[in-house]
Amino acid sequence: MRRFAAIILMSAVLTGCGHFSSGGGKSPEADSVQVTYGYDSLADFQNRLAIDFNRDEAYIRDYLKPYYPNLTDGMMKGWEASGALETMVIDGHKRYFRNAGRNLFRIDKGAKAVYDSVNVSLPKVDGYEKFLDGYLHEVIAAVKSSGKTYVMPVKHTIRYELSVDADAVPAGETVRAWLPYPRTDIPDAQFDVKLVSASEHDYVISPDSYRHKTIYMEKKADSGKPTVFTCEYSYKANNRWFDFDADKIKPYDKGSAEYREFTAEQVPHIVFSPRIRHIADSLTAGIVNPYRKMVLIYGWIVDNFPWASAREYSTIDDIPEYVLDNRHGDCGQVGMLLITMCRCEGIPARWQSGWMLHPGEINLHDWSEAYFEGVGWIPVDVSFGRGRGDVRDNPEDYLFYTRGLDAYRLIVNDGWGGDLYPAKIYPRSETVDFQRGEVEWRGGNLYFDKWNYSLKDGYGK
């Protein structure tokens, strides 16, 4: 472990350098990195945009032709004007978001109907949703019969791999990698965390005081070979469902430090703009109860913002405003909108994230937590609410994710935009969340196009 001491000390001096300005502006810390290491924040930002917006019009037209054989310029312009086809002008050329074609069928209702009519054989419900339909009944029943909030623990056995492309780093240079690791400071929800193995003998697991929980390793690059980092760990996760009477929620202690922190703005992504204030106030007009206010905000987001593949968050100036402008959002984007609107209404809310590990789909995932006096912090997953429109006749089922969370989660983060440990020298690839990992060497950050990642869950093995 001794050889990490110099790296940790150097990183601590530059700890403020891990923040990326999506507008291309430079902080004094970024200037210091540029002078010392030749980092150019504007070029970095432009590169990130170019990777996300890598489709031309010919590609999009070819993608849409099977669904619209008589595709016209007017149809294209209409979808672009509505934001259903996301575009950006880069270096004087109109470019389309890499998943703009598929997203059109998620965002535009008319296009979705066409897509469904062509793909009649495709399943209409995702595998994880089928699993949850029966599973959530069991969780609620177990909570009610036992009188306990945390029930039915599930053991997860994770193997995580991060592989840097061959020759992405010159041979002999040291590659620094941060991989996701289970939080150990939420024992009711996630417990019995055990590291089984790590590919490198020397490693550093971050303290729980950091928002992003990581296992750090480093390794020298070999010529012509990928640089691979792996770790295996196990942990147990509880299902949780809070069986409380919403009408008995106590008034907030508005003078407490926790209340002030989690009802405040947090630039750049939690900002109480006039538009967000107006929407939140309009939705909750006449409602005093904070849980019922949150449910109204939750339902409005579910009804109005379909899931769509997301741009990298580091290229977005204000995530909630982006969702409102573009009429869609992935899990983290709608979660950030929920947090912002809740805070606007004086409801403490915060970020939590990691992975979803459900039978039928394993993927990156973000959700939220809201605080109710006398009850505590309650998980809220607005993204999972969007997939449960078929159970609205059963409010308990439909609202499960306004007061509970299933056990098929890996919780890595209890906040967004935090520093890594040891601190990163160059700005992060993902400046908001931490789920995939981060990689750099002394010559610069390695963006997502330079490496791959994978997570496998052995479910109890």
N, C-alpha and C positions, 0 to 999 in steps of 0.2 A: 504493500500500500504506500510505501514511502515515496515512490517515484511520482505519485499523484500530487504530492504536496505543492510542488512548484506550479503545476497547472492550476490547482485550486486557488493559490495565491494570486497568480496572474489573472485568472478569470474574475476573481473578486474585485480587482481594480477596475475591470471593464464590464462589471455586471450590468450597467445601464445600457450596454451596446446591443442587448438582445432584442430591442424593440424596433420594429420596422415601420417607417412612415409610409402609409399607403399612398399619400399624395406626392411622394418623391422628395419632400422637404428633409433637411438634414439637421439633426440635433448636434450640439457640441461633441457628444460622445461619438456619434457617427462620423463627424469630421475627423476625430482622433483616430478612429479605425481606418478611415480612408488614407490618412497620411501615413500611418504605420504599415498598413497591409495592402494599400491600393484599392480599398473597397469604394465602389461607386453606387450609392443608394438609388439614384435615378435609373441607371442602367439595369440594376437588379429588378426594380419595379417593372420596367418595360419588358424585361425578359419574362417575368411572371405572367404579365398580361398576354404576351405573344404565345405562351404555352397554353393558356386557357382559351384564347381566341385563335385557334389554329385551323379553322375551316373557311373555305371560300364559298362563294355562291354556287358554283358548279357542283360542289360536293353536297350541299344542302338540297339543291334541286334533284339530284340523283337519288338522295335518300327519300325524298317525299314523293317521287314519281309513282311508285307502286300504289300509293294511297290516293294520289291526285294525278291521274294520267293527263288531264287537261290543265295542269298547273299554270296560272297566269301571273304576270308581273303584279297585277292589282292584289292578288291573294297574298303574295310575298310582302308587298308594302303594307298591307293591312295588318298582318301578323307582326311585322317589325314595329309598326307604329304602336300596337297594343302592348308590346314587350313580350309577346308569346314566342317570338323568334329573337333571341338576344344577340345584338350586334355591337360592334365597336369599330371606330375608324383608327387604324394603326398604320403609321407611316403613309398616310394618305390613301389607304386601301380599306374598304369595308371588310371586316372579318366577322365570322360567326363563332359563338361559343362552341366549344368542342362537342357538347351534347345538346346543341340547340335543336337539332332535328327531333330527337326523342322527346325532349322537353316540351315541344309544341303540343304533343298529344297528351301531355300531363296537365298543361296549363289552360289551353283553349278548349272549352266544352264541346264546340262543334267538331274540332279536330279529334278529340278523344272519341266521340261517337263514330267517326270514320275509322279510326284505328281499331276500335272494338269490333266493328262490322267486318273488317278484313281479317282480324285475328280471332275468329269465333272459337277456335279450339284452345286458345290459351286460357289457363285458370284465371278466374276473376278475383280470387282471394289468395294472398301470399301464404306460404306454408306456415310461417310463424303465427299468422293471424288465426289459422285453423287450430293450431296448438293452443293458443291463448283463450279461445272461446270456451273451451271446457276447463282449462287450467285455472282461470280466474275465479270461476265458481268454487273450485276446491279451496283456493286461498281464502276467500271471504268466509266460507263455511268453517275452515280451520280457525280463523281469527275469532269468529263468534262462539264456537264451541269451547275454545280454550281460554278465551278472555285475554289472550296475548296478542300484541301487535306484530311480533316477528315470529314467523312460522315456516315449516316445511323447508329446512335448509337444503341447499344443493351444493355438492362439491364440484369444483371446476379444476381441471388440470390443464394448464396452458403451456403450449410451446410457441414461443415468439421468435421470429427470424427477421433480421434486417440484413440485406445483401447489397453492398455497394458495387456498382458496375466495374468490371475489369478496366483498369487504366483510367478511371475517373480521377484517381489520385496518383501522382508519380510513385514509382516503386521506391520503397524505403521510407516514405513519408508516413507519419502517424495519423491514422483516422480516429476521430473522436465520435462516439455514438452514445445517444441517450435513447433507451427503449422504455416503453410503458411498463409500469409495475403496480400491483394492487395497493391501494391505500390501506394503512393499518390503524387509522385513527377514528374509524367508525365501526366499533366492534359489534354493535347490534345488527348492522346491515352486512358487514363483510369482515370475516374473522378467520383465525387459524391460517394465516398467510405463511407459507413456507417456500423458500427458494430451494429448488431441487438441484439445479445446475446452471452454470454460466459458462459460455465458451471461453472466456478469458479468466485466468486465475485471479487477477486483480480487478476488482469492481467496486463501485461506490453506489449505495442505495441512498437516495435523498432523504433528508429528515422530513417528518410529517408536517413541519411548519411551512413547507413549500406547497404552493397550490397544485403543482404538477408533480406527481410521484413518478420517479424514474429510477432505472438502474443504468449506471454509466460504465462504459468500457472503452478501451482503446486498443488499437492493433496497427501494425505496420502493413502497408500495402505491398503486394507482390505483383510483379509484372505479368500481365496477361491473365490474371486471376481475379475473380470477385473477392472483395473483403467482406467476410460474413461474420455477423454477431448473432448468437442465439442465447436464449435463457429459457428455463422451464421452472414453473412454480405452480403451487396448488393453493387453493383457498376455499372457504365456504361462504355462501351468500344466503341470506334469509329473504324470503318473500316478506313484504310488509304492507299492511293495510291499516289505516288509522280509523277506528270505529268510534267516531266522536259525534256529538250533537252540535251541529253548526250554530244553533241558536244559543249555545252556552259558551261560546268563545268570549274570552274576557277582553276588556279594553287594553290597547297597547300601552306599554310604558314608553312613551315617546321620548323620554329623556335618557333612555339607556343607550350606551355606546353601540350595541348591536343593532338597535332599531335605527339609529342615525346612519350607521354604515350601510345598511342594506335597503334603505329607502332613498339613498342619495344617487345623484348622477355619477357615472363612471365613464369619462371620456376615453375613447371616441364612440363607443357603441351603446352606452346607456345615457341618452340625452333626452331631456323632456322638451322636445320641440313643440311649437304651437299645434301642429297637426296631431301629434301623439297625445298631447293633453286633451285636445278637443274630442278625439275618438274615445279615449278612456273615460272622460267625464260623461260623454253622451251615453256610452254603454251602461254605465253604473249609476246614472242619475236616479236619485231617490232611494238608493240601496245603501244601507249603513254597514251591514254585516260583511266583514272582509272576505270570508270564504265564499259567500254568494257573489260578491264582486269579482273575485278571481274566476269563479265558474263562468260568469258571463263573458269575461275576457277570453277565457279558454275556448268557449263555444264559438265565439266570433272568429277567432283565428282558425279553428277547425273548419268552419263553414266557408271561409273566404280565401284561404291560402293553401292550395294543393302542394304536395311534395314535388320537387323537381331537383334534378342534379345541380350541384352548387359550384359556383366559382370558388377559387381559393379565398379564404377570408382575408388574407393579407392584402388583397387587391380591392377591398371594399372599405370605403371611408366610414360608413355608419350602417351597420347591418340592419337594424329595424327599419330605417328609412328605405333601404334597398328592398326589403320585403314589401313595403307599402307601394313603392314605385313600380315594382315588377310583378306584383300580384301572385307571388309564389315564394317558397322557401324550403330549405331542407331542415332537418331536425334542430340543428344549432341556430339557424336563422330565425325560425319561428319561436324557439325557446328564448332567444335574446329579446324578441319582440314582447313576449309574455312577461319577462322579467322587467323590462322597461315600463310597460303599461301598469303592471302591479305596483312598482315603486312610485309611479305617478300618482296612484291612488292611496299611497300611504301603507301599502302591504309589503313588508320585507320579503325580498326574493333574491335568489342567487343561482349560480351556475353549478351544475355537476355533470360529469361526462366520463366517457371511456369507450366501452364496447357493448353491443348487444350480442348475446350468445345463444339465441333461441334455436331450438331444432327447426330447421327450415331456412334460417338465415343468420349468419354471423357477419357483423359489420360494425363500422365506427358508429357511435351514437352519442347524442347530447340530450340532456333533459334539464329540469329546473327543480328548485325547492322553494317553498313559500312558508313563512312563519306565521303561526296563529297563537296568540297568547293563551297559555293554559294547556296547549296541545304540543307545541314545539315545531320543529322543522319538518315539513311534509313534502315528499317527492311529488312532482307534477311533470307529467310527460305529455305535452300537447301534441307532439308528433304521433304518438300511439293513439291518441284520441281520434285522429283523422281516419284511422282504419276501422273504426268501430261504429260507423253510422248505422249498421244493421241491428244494433242492440239499444237504440235510443228509447224503445218502449220499456226497457228495464233500466231505470236511472242508476241503480247501484252498479250494474255492469258498465254502463256507458261512462260513468264518472269514476271508475276505478282509478284511473291515472290522474285524477285530481286529488287523491289522498292515499296513493299507494304505488308500489313498484314491485315487479316480479323479480325473482332471484336469478334470472338469466342475464346478469350484468357483470361487467368488470369495471369497477369504479377507480379511476385513475386521478381525476381532477376534482377539486372542490372550489374552483374558481377559474377565471379566464385571464389570459394575458400576464401570467406570472413569470418570474425568472426560473431558470433551470439550475440544478446543482450537480456538479460544479457549473459555474456560470458559463454561458456560451460567449465566445469572443465576437463572432459575427452575428448579425440579425438572423432570427429564426426563419425557417421555411413556413411554419404555421405560427403566426403571432398571437392568435387568440386561444386556440385549443391545443391539447397535446394528446395524440392518440396513436399516430403512426411512428413517431420517433423524430429525432433530429440528428444531423450528421454534419461535421465540418473537419477541415484540416487547416494547417497554418496558412494555406493559400486562399481560403475562403469557405463559405457555406456551401454545402452540397444540397441543391434543391431536389424536389421530388422526382425530377426526370433523370436523376443520376443514381437512384437506388430503388429497391423494391422491399416490400414487407409482407409478412404473412402471420396469421394467428390461427392456431388449431386448438380446439378444446376437447379434451378426452372425456368430459362428463363423468366425473366420479372415479376415474381410474387412478 
